[in-house]
Amino acid sequence: MTTIKINERTKSGKAFMAMFEAFFKGVDGIEVVETDSKKTEKEESFYSPEFIEKIKKAEANIKKGKTTRLNPEDIWGSIL
């Protein structure tokens, strides 16, 4: 069994699907199986869970206004 992922929203994906349907519609042994393109975060992400948690925490802090602005002239002074 071979799996081919096709993004049907792209120009090449649409062209491939049109060509595929024209040549292989109704042929024994070939079947188009549509899957749900929405994956869970764990399936889709190649980042570690710890990193994802840090990013989510940072986003929450930004929304709450708890951020630190860095002065590019004196980065260490901005941090300390």
Contact map, one row per residue, 1 for C-alpha under 8 A:
11100000000000000000000000000000000000000000000000000000000000000000000000000000
11110000000000000000000000000000000000000000000000000000000000000000000000000000
11111000000000000000000000000000000000000000000000000000000000000000000000000000
01111100000000000000000000000000000000000000000000000000000000000000000000000000
00111110000000000000000000000000000000000000000000000000000000000000000000000000
00011111000010000000000000000000000000000000000000000000000000000000000000000000
00001111110011000000000000000000000000000000000000000000000000000000000000000000
00000111111111001000000000000000000000000000000000000000000000000000000000000000
00000011111011000000000000000000000000000000000000000000000000000000000000000000
00000011111111000000000000000000000000000000000000000000000000000000000000000000
00000001111111100000000000000000000000000000000000000000000000000000000000000000
00000001011111110000000000000000000000000000000000000000000000000000000000000000
00000111111111111000000000000000000000000000000000000000000000000000000000000000
00000011111111111100000000000000000000000000000000000000000000000000000000000000
00000000001111111110000000000000000000000000000000000000000000000000000000000000
00000000000111111111000000000000000000000000000000000000000000000000000000000000
00000001000011111111100000000000000000000000000000000000000000000000000000000000
00000000000001111111110000000000000000000000000000000000000000000000000000000000
00000000000000111111111000000000000000000000000000000000000000000000000000000000
00000000000000011111111110000000000000000000000000000000000000000000000000000000
00000000000000001111111110000000000000000000000000000000000000000000000000000000
00000000000000000111111110000000000000000000000000000000000000000000000000000000
00000000000000000011111110000000000000000000000000000000000000000000000000000000
00000000000000000001111111100100000000000000000000000000000000000000000000000000
00000000000000000001111111100000000000000000000000000000000000000000000000000000
00000000000000000000000111110100000000000000000000000000000000000000000000000000
00000000000000000000000111111100000000000000000000000000000000000000000000000000
00000000000000000000000001111110000000000000000000000000000000000000000000000000
00000000000000000000000000111110000000000000000000000000000000000000000000000000
00000000000000000000000101111111000000000000000000000000000000000000000000000000
00000000000000000000000000011111100000000000000000000000000000000000000000000000
00000000000000000000000000000111110000000000000000000000000000000000000000000000
00000000000000000000000000000011111000000000000000000000000000000000000000000000
00000000000000000000000000000001111100000000000000000000000000000000000000000000
00000000000000000000000000000000111110000000000000000000000000000000000000000000
00000000000000000000000000000000011111100000000000000000000000000000000000000000
00000000000000000000000000000000001111100000000000000000000000000000000000000000
00000000000000000000000000000000000111110000000000000000000000000000000000000000
00000000000000000000000000000000000111111011000000000000000000000000000000000000
00000000000000000000000000000000000001111111000000000000000000000000000000000000
00000000000000000000000000000000000000111111100000000000000000000000000000000000
00000000000000000000000000000000000000011111110000000000000000000000000000000000
00000000000000000000000000000000000000111111100000000000000000000000000000000000
00000000000000000000000000000000000000111111110000000000000000000000000000000000
00000000000000000000000000000000000000001111111000000000000000000000000000000000
00000000000000000000000000000000000000000101111100000000000000000000000000000000
00000000000000000000000000000000000000000000111110110000000000000000000000000000
00000000000000000000000000000000000000000000011111110000000000000000000000000000
00000000000000000000000000000000000000000000001111111000000000000000000000000000
00000000000000000000000000000000000000000000000111111100000000000000000000000000
00000000000000000000000000000000000000000000001111111110000000000000000000000000
00000000000000000000000000000000000000000000001111111111000000000000000000000000
00000000000000000000000000000000000000000000000011111111100000000000000000000000
00000000000000000000000000000000000000000000000001111111110000000000000000000000
00000000000000000000000000000000000000000000000000111111111000000000000000000000
00000000000000000000000000000000000000000000000000011111111100000000000000000000
00000000000000000000000000000000000000000000000000001111111110000000000000000000
00000000000000000000000000000000000000000000000000000111111111000000000000000000
00000000000000000000000000000000000000000000000000000011111111100000000000000000
00000000000000000000000000000000000000000000000000000001111111110000000000000000
00000000000000000000000000000000000000000000000000000000111111111110000000000000
00000000000000000000000000000000000000000000000000000000011111111110000000000000
00000000000000000000000000000000000000000000000000000000001111111100000000000000
00000000000000000000000000000000000000000000000000000000000111111100000000000000
00000000000000000000000000000000000000000000000000000000000011111110000000000000
00000000000000000000000000000000000000000000000000000000000011111111000000000000
00000000000000000000000000000000000000000000000000000000000011001111100000000000
00000000000000000000000000000000000000000000000000000000000000000111110000000110
00000000000000000000000000000000000000000000000000000000000000000011111000000100
00000000000000000000000000000000000000000000000000000000000000000001111101100110
00000000000000000000000000000000000000000000000000000000000000000000111111101100
00000000000000000000000000000000000000000000000000000000000000000000011111100000
00000000000000000000000000000000000000000000000000000000000000000000001111100000
00000000000000000000000000000000000000000000000000000000000000000000011111111100
00000000000000000000000000000000000000000000000000000000000000000000011111111110
00000000000000000000000000000000000000000000000000000000000000000000000001111111
00000000000000000000000000000000000000000000000000000000000000000000001001111111
00000000000000000000000000000000000000000000000000000000000000000001111001111111
00000000000000000000000000000000000000000000000000000000000000000001010000111111
00000000000000000000000000000000000000000000000000000000000000000000000000011111
